[in-house]
Amino acid sequence: MILINDQIISPILVESIQELNVPVFKQGNRSEMLKALKGMEAEEFFPLITEQQKLLTNSESCLALLESYAPDSVQNHWAKQLKDKGTFRQILSSMYPDYFYKIVSLDELNKISVEDIPFPVVIKPSKGYSSVGVYKVKSADQWEDTLHKLSTDLLLIKNIYDKEVINGESILIEKWIFGEEYAVDGYYDHDGNPVILNIFKRLFQDEYDTSDRIYYTSKQVIHEIYDDILTFMHKFRKIVPVKNFPIHFEVRKSNHTIIPIEMNPLRFAGAGTTDLGYYAYGCNVYKHYFQGTSPDWEEVLRDMDDSIYSFFCAEIPMDISQNLIKSINHQSFKKQFQQILEYREIQATNDRTFAIVFFRSETMEELYRLLQMDLRPFITLKEIEHSRER
């Protein structure tokens, strides 16, 4: 079963749904791709959700539908537990007893004493999406300035994201984890066994960067973290006993220890970026999940070339209002990439992403160049008319 939102939709997902012939509930129907899919009514769809039912979403906004139509389902129970980053930290406390975190209200955040905070830390909404409102605070002298930036972000996103996706009423303060960061798509099968579908590595501009601009994968990336990820998924299953459950999660590897950053339930990498695995090593995550299969990772690594496969998430800068944008120069932007595998123009009212680019590189040099690139030259703003005094 699939809960699907049409704001940002993967064409590979649509093709897979048509081949798999699984029940679909469509949230919105503006997309031409969605119109090609046969969807069920809520009264037909949600009563079919049982403990053993396979359920996938393509957007976190779909989780609100579970709360509305299937509030007592096992899927909704664990989705709420894992989606809330504060609750997620509480669940993990038995695995990481020495890990510092604190959950506060927005009012409490502004009153907290900096003497009680073991810097460096990260602050972010307990319910969040992408890297919106996520800040690293290195020392006490940066605290007030960071709180101001967070408050500004929360004001700017009020009319962009649903409360179910980003909610700034509860804030998580947690230890900053040093180390390299990885993103994983996977699921637990009908017996609760972990299955890894995708492994990506996150690229940062500097130690303060929290953006989602570039993730990449390669033979080296998979080799360096696969065994650690599988071990973590086995341990996690002991405290979260899910079955037939898809997840997207991000971890950091610090001193040979895997520490999760977040766990996103009932979906894979957002905005269709999970399709990077399709281009890098032929992994269709949708088919694997619904057919209960797994990539043959030994064969995958044997057959992969030495290229680097990446996605670039092109976002409108936070200081530019979406209402003021006249156009995006997609043709000029495309020229910044040496070998594009697929270019997806995004037109979503509830997301600042304007394009997802899947591309291949021979070295990391192109990725570092793109990581530093200013996107403003590709954005044309509307002319603001000023009335003349008469």
C-alpha positions as CSV (number, residue, x, y, z in Angstrom):
1,M,0.0,0.0,0.0
2,I,1.2,3.5,-0.8
3,L,0.3,6.9,0.5
4,I,1.4,9.3,-2.1
5,N,1.7,13.1,-2.2
6,D,1.9,14.9,-5.5
7,Q,4.0,17.9,-4.5
8,I,7.4,16.2,-5.3
9,I,7.0,12.8,-7.0
10,S,9.5,10.5,-8.5
11,P,8.7,9.2,-12.0
12,I,10.5,6.0,-11.1
13,L,8.0,5.6,-8.2
14,V,5.0,6.1,-10.5
15,E,6.3,3.6,-13.0
16,S,7.0,1.1,-10.1
17,I,3.5,1.5,-8.7
18,Q,2.0,0.7,-12.1
19,E,4.1,-2.4,-12.4
20,L,3.5,-3.6,-8.8
21,N,-0.2,-3.0,-8.8
22,V,-0.4,-2.1,-5.1
23,P,-3.3,-0.1,-3.5
24,V,-2.7,3.7,-3.7
25,F,-4.2,6.6,-1.8
26,K,-3.4,9.9,-3.5
27,Q,-3.0,13.1,-1.4
28,G,-3.8,15.8,-4.0
29,N,-4.2,15.1,-7.8
30,R,-2.7,18.1,-9.5
31,S,0.2,16.1,-10.9
32,E,-0.2,14.7,-14.4
33,M,1.8,11.7,-13.2
34,L,-0.7,11.1,-10.4
35,K,-3.6,11.3,-12.8
36,A,-2.2,8.2,-14.5
37,L,-2.5,6.2,-11.3
38,K,-5.7,4.6,-10.0
39,G,-6.3,5.6,-6.4
40,M,-8.6,4.3,-3.7
41,E,-11.0,6.3,-1.5
42,A,-10.0,6.8,2.2
43,E,-12.9,4.6,3.3
44,E,-11.5,1.8,1.1
45,F,-7.8,2.3,1.7
46,F,-7.2,2.8,5.4
47,P,-9.3,-0.2,6.8
48,L,-6.9,-2.4,4.9
49,I,-3.9,-1.3,7.1
50,T,-3.1,-4.3,9.4
51,E,0.0,-5.1,11.5
52,Q,1.5,-7.1,8.7
53,Q,0.5,-4.7,5.9
54,K,3.4,-3.2,3.9
55,L,2.9,0.6,3.8
56,L,5.1,3.2,2.2
57,T,4.8,7.0,1.8
58,N,6.7,9.4,-0.5
59,S,6.3,12.4,1.8
60,E,6.2,13.1,5.5
61,S,3.0,15.1,5.0
62,C,1.3,11.7,4.5
63,L,1.9,10.8,8.1
64,A,-1.0,13.1,9.1
65,L,-3.3,10.9,7.1
66,L,-2.4,7.9,9.3
67,E,-3.1,9.9,12.4
68,S,-6.5,10.9,11.0
69,Y,-7.7,7.6,9.4
70,A,-5.7,4.8,11.1
71,P,-4.6,6.3,14.5
72,D,-4.5,2.9,16.3
73,S,-2.4,1.1,13.7
74,V,1.0,-0.2,14.5
75,Q,2.5,1.8,11.6
76,N,1.1,5.1,13.1
77,H,2.3,4.2,16.6
78,W,5.9,3.8,15.4
79,A,5.8,6.6,12.9
80,K,4.9,9.1,15.6
81,Q,7.6,7.7,17.9
82,L,10.4,7.9,15.3
83,K,9.3,11.1,13.6
84,D,9.6,13.2,16.8
85,K,13.3,13.6,17.2
86,G,13.0,14.1,21.0
87,T,11.0,10.9,21.5
88,F,13.5,9.2,19.2
89,R,16.3,10.2,21.5
90,Q,14.4,8.8,24.5
91,I,14.0,5.5,22.7
92,L,17.7,5.3,22.0
93,S,18.8,6.2,25.5
94,S,19.3,2.6,26.4
95,M,21.7,2.1,23.5
96,Y,23.5,5.4,24.1
97,P,23.3,6.2,27.9
98,D,26.0,8.8,27.8
99,Y,24.6,10.8,24.9
100,F,23.5,14.3,25.9
101,Y,20.1,15.6,24.7
102,K,17.4,17.9,26.1
103,I,13.9,18.6,24.9
104,V,12.5,22.1,25.6
105,S,9.7,24.3,24.5
106,L,10.4,27.4,22.4
107,D,9.8,29.6,25.5
108,E,12.1,27.4,27.6
109,L,14.8,27.6,24.9
110,N,15.0,31.3,25.3
111,K,15.4,31.1,29.0
112,I,17.8,28.2,29.3
113,S,21.2,29.0,31.0
114,V,24.2,28.5,28.7
115,E,26.1,27.2,31.7
116,D,23.9,24.1,31.5
117,I,24.8,23.3,27.9
118,P,27.8,21.1,27.0
119,F,28.9,22.8,23.8
120,P,29.2,22.0,20.9
121,V,25.6,21.1,20.4
122,V,22.9,21.1,17.7
123,I,19.5,22.6,18.1
124,K,16.6,21.7,15.8
125,P,12.8,21.3,15.8
126,S,11.8,18.0,17.4
127,K,9.5,17.6,14.4
128,G,11.6,18.6,11.4
129,Y,12.3,18.0,7.7
130,S,15.4,18.3,5.6
131,S,17.8,20.7,7.4
132,V,15.3,23.5,8.1
133,G,16.0,25.1,11.5
134,V,19.0,22.9,12.2
135,Y,22.0,24.8,13.7
136,K,25.3,23.8,15.2
137,V,26.3,25.9,18.2
138,K,30.1,25.6,18.8
139,S,30.3,27.8,22.0
140,A,28.3,29.9,24.4
141,D,29.1,33.2,22.6
142,Q,27.2,31.9,19.5
143,W,24.1,31.0,21.5
144,E,22.0,34.1,21.3
145,D,22.7,34.7,17.6
146,T,21.7,31.1,16.8
147,L,18.5,31.4,18.7
148,H,17.7,34.5,16.6
149,K,18.4,32.6,13.3
150,L,16.2,29.7,14.5
151,S,13.3,32.0,15.3
152,T,13.6,33.6,11.9
153,D,13.5,30.2,10.2
154,L,10.4,29.2,12.1
155,L,8.6,32.3,11.1
156,L,9.6,31.9,7.4
157,I,8.4,28.3,7.2
158,K,5.0,28.8,8.8
159,N,3.2,29.1,5.5
160,I,5.4,26.6,3.7
161,Y,5.4,23.3,5.6
162,D,2.5,21.6,7.5
163,K,2.8,21.3,11.2
164,E,3.0,17.5,10.8
165,V,6.2,18.0,8.8
166,I,7.9,20.8,10.8
167,N,6.8,22.0,14.2
168,G,8.9,24.5,16.2
169,E,6.9,24.2,19.4
170,S,9.3,21.6,20.7
171,I,13.1,22.0,20.3
172,L,15.8,19.4,20.7
173,I,19.2,20.3,22.0
174,E,21.7,17.5,21.5
175,K,25.4,16.7,21.5
176,W,27.2,17.5,18.3
177,I,28.6,14.3,16.9
178,F,31.9,14.6,15.2
179,G,32.5,12.2,12.3
180,E,31.4,11.4,8.7
181,E,27.7,11.3,8.0
182,Y,25.8,8.7,6.0
183,A,22.2,8.3,4.8
184,V,20.6,4.9,4.6
185,D,17.4,3.6,2.9
186,G,16.2,0.2,4.2
187,Y,13.4,-1.8,5.7
188,Y,12.6,-4.6,8.1
189,D,11.1,-7.6,6.4
190,H,8.1,-9.7,7.5
191,D,10.3,-11.5,10.1
192,G,11.9,-8.3,11.3
193,N,15.2,-8.8,9.5
194,P,17.0,-5.7,8.4
195,V,17.5,-5.0,4.7
196,I,19.8,-2.3,3.3
197,L,18.8,-0.7,0.0
198,N,20.9,2.4,-0.3
199,I,23.9,4.0,1.3
200,F,24.8,7.6,0.6
201,K,27.4,9.9,2.1
202,R,26.7,13.5,2.9
203,L,29.0,16.3,1.8
204,F,29.4,19.5,3.9
205,Q,30.9,22.9,3.0
206,D,32.4,23.3,6.5
207,E,31.9,22.3,10.1
208,Y,28.8,24.5,10.5
209,D,27.1,23.4,7.3
210,T,23.8,21.5,7.8
211,S,22.4,21.7,4.3
212,D,21.2,18.7,2.2
213,R,22.8,20.0,-1.0
214,I,24.9,17.0,-2.0
215,Y,24.9,13.3,-1.1
216,Y,26.9,10.8,-3.1
217,T,27.7,7.1,-3.3
218,S,30.4,4.9,-4.7
219,K,32.0,1.5,-4.1
220,Q,34.2,3.1,-1.5
221,V,31.3,4.6,0.4
222,I,29.5,1.3,0.6
223,H,32.6,-0.6,1.6
224,E,33.4,1.8,4.5
225,I,30.1,1.6,6.3
226,Y,27.9,-1.3,5.2
227,D,28.8,-3.8,8.0
228,D,28.5,-1.1,10.6
229,I,25.0,-0.1,9.3
230,L,23.8,-3.7,9.3
231,T,25.0,-4.2,12.9
232,F,23.2,-1.0,14.0
233,M,20.0,-2.1,12.4
234,H,20.1,-5.4,14.2
235,K,20.6,-3.7,17.6
236,F,17.9,-1.1,16.8
237,R,15.4,-3.9,16.0
238,K,15.7,-5.1,19.6
239,I,14.2,-1.9,21.0
240,V,11.9,-1.0,18.1
241,P,10.3,-4.4,17.1
242,V,8.9,-3.4,13.7
243,K,8.1,-5.6,10.7
244,N,7.4,-4.8,7.0
245,F,8.6,-1.3,7.9
246,P,10.5,1.0,5.5
247,I,12.9,3.7,7.0
248,H,15.3,6.4,5.9
249,F,17.9,7.3,8.5
250,E,21.1,9.2,8.9
251,V,24.1,8.3,11.1
252,R,27.5,9.6,12.0
253,K,30.5,7.3,12.5
254,S,32.5,8.6,15.4
255,N,35.5,6.7,16.9
256,H,34.3,3.4,15.3
257,T,30.8,4.0,16.8
258,I,27.6,4.5,14.8
259,I,25.3,7.1,16.3
260,P,22.0,7.9,14.6
261,I,21.1,11.5,13.8
262,E,17.5,10.8,12.9
263,M,15.1,8.1,11.7
264,N,12.4,8.9,9.2
265,P,9.6,6.3,9.2
266,L,7.6,4.8,6.3
267,R,9.6,6.4,3.6
268,F,12.9,6.5,1.8
269,A,15.2,9.5,1.0
270,G,12.9,12.5,0.5
271,A,11.9,14.3,-2.7
272,G,12.7,11.2,-4.7
273,T,16.4,11.4,-4.0
274,T,16.4,7.8,-3.0
275,D,16.5,7.1,-6.8
276,L,20.3,7.9,-6.7
277,G,20.7,4.2,-5.9
278,Y,18.9,3.3,-9.2
279,Y,21.4,5.3,-11.2
280,A,24.5,4.1,-9.2
281,Y,23.8,0.4,-8.9
282,G,20.3,-0.3,-10.3
283,C,18.5,-0.5,-7.0
284,N,14.7,0.1,-7.3
285,V,13.8,0.6,-3.6
286,Y,10.1,0.5,-4.2
287,K,10.2,-3.0,-5.9
288,H,12.6,-4.4,-3.3
289,Y,10.4,-3.3,-0.5
290,F,7.1,-4.6,-1.9
291,Q,8.5,-7.8,-3.3
292,G,10.5,-8.5,-0.1
293,T,13.9,-8.7,-1.8
294,S,17.3,-7.3,-1.2
295,P,20.2,-6.1,-3.4
296,D,22.9,-8.7,-3.9
297,W,25.6,-6.4,-2.4
298,E,28.5,-8.6,-3.4
299,E,27.3,-8.5,-7.0
300,V,26.6,-4.8,-6.8
301,L,30.1,-4.0,-5.6
302,R,31.7,-6.3,-8.2
303,D,29.8,-4.7,-11.1
304,M,30.0,-1.0,-10.1
305,D,32.5,1.2,-11.9
306,D,34.8,3.6,-10.1
307,S,32.6,6.7,-10.7
308,I,31.0,8.9,-8.0
309,Y,27.2,9.1,-8.2
310,S,25.5,12.1,-6.6
311,F,22.4,14.1,-6.2
312,F,22.2,17.8,-5.9
313,C,19.3,19.3,-4.1
314,A,18.9,22.8,-5.4
315,E,17.0,25.0,-2.9
316,I,15.9,28.6,-2.9
317,P,17.9,30.5,-0.3
318,M,16.0,31.1,2.9
319,D,16.4,34.9,2.5
320,I,14.4,34.9,-0.8
321,S,10.6,34.7,-0.6
322,Q,9.1,32.2,-3.0
323,N,6.4,34.7,-3.8
324,L,9.0,37.0,-5.3
325,I,10.5,34.5,-7.8
326,K,9.7,35.2,-11.4
327,S,11.6,32.3,-13.0
328,I,14.4,29.8,-12.6
329,N,17.1,29.5,-15.3
330,H,17.2,25.7,-15.5
331,Q,19.1,25.6,-18.8
332,S,21.9,27.7,-17.3
333,F,22.0,25.7,-14.1
334,K,22.2,22.4,-16.0
335,K,25.5,23.6,-17.6
336,Q,27.2,23.5,-14.2
337,F,27.2,19.7,-14.3
338,Q,29.6,17.6,-16.4
339,Q,27.4,14.5,-16.8
340,I,23.7,14.7,-15.8
341,L,21.9,11.4,-15.4
342,E,18.5,13.0,-14.8
343,Y,17.3,16.5,-14.2
344,R,14.0,17.0,-12.4
345,E,12.4,20.4,-12.3
346,I,10.5,20.9,-9.0
347,Q,7.5,23.1,-8.7
348,A,6.2,22.6,-5.1
349,T,4.3,25.1,-3.0
350,N,5.3,23.6,0.3
351,D,9.1,23.1,-0.5
352,R,12.0,25.4,-1.4
353,T,13.5,22.8,-3.7
354,F,13.5,23.9,-7.4
355,A,15.5,21.0,-8.9
356,I,16.9,17.6,-8.1
357,V,19.9,16.7,-10.2
358,F,21.3,13.2,-10.4
359,F,24.9,13.3,-11.9
360,R,28.1,11.3,-12.3
361,S,31.6,12.4,-11.6
362,E,35.1,10.9,-12.0
363,T,36.6,12.7,-9.1
364,M,35.4,14.7,-6.0
365,E,36.5,18.0,-7.5
366,E,33.2,18.6,-9.2
367,L,31.3,17.9,-6.0
368,Y,33.3,20.4,-4.0
369,R,32.9,23.1,-6.7
370,L,29.1,22.5,-6.8
371,L,28.9,22.5,-3.0
372,Q,30.2,26.1,-2.8
373,M,28.2,27.4,-5.7
374,D,25.8,30.4,-5.2
375,L,22.4,29.6,-6.6
376,R,21.1,33.2,-6.7
377,P,22.4,33.9,-10.2
378,F,19.9,31.3,-11.5
379,I,16.9,32.9,-9.8
380,T,15.1,35.8,-11.4
381,L,13.0,37.9,-9.1
382,K,9.9,39.9,-10.0
383,E,10.2,43.6,-10.5
384,I,8.7,45.5,-7.6
385,E,6.7,48.5,-8.8
386,H,7.0,51.6,-6.7
387,S,4.2,54.1,-6.9
388,R,5.3,57.7,-7.8
389,E,4.3,60.6,-5.6
390,R,2.1,63.0,-7.4
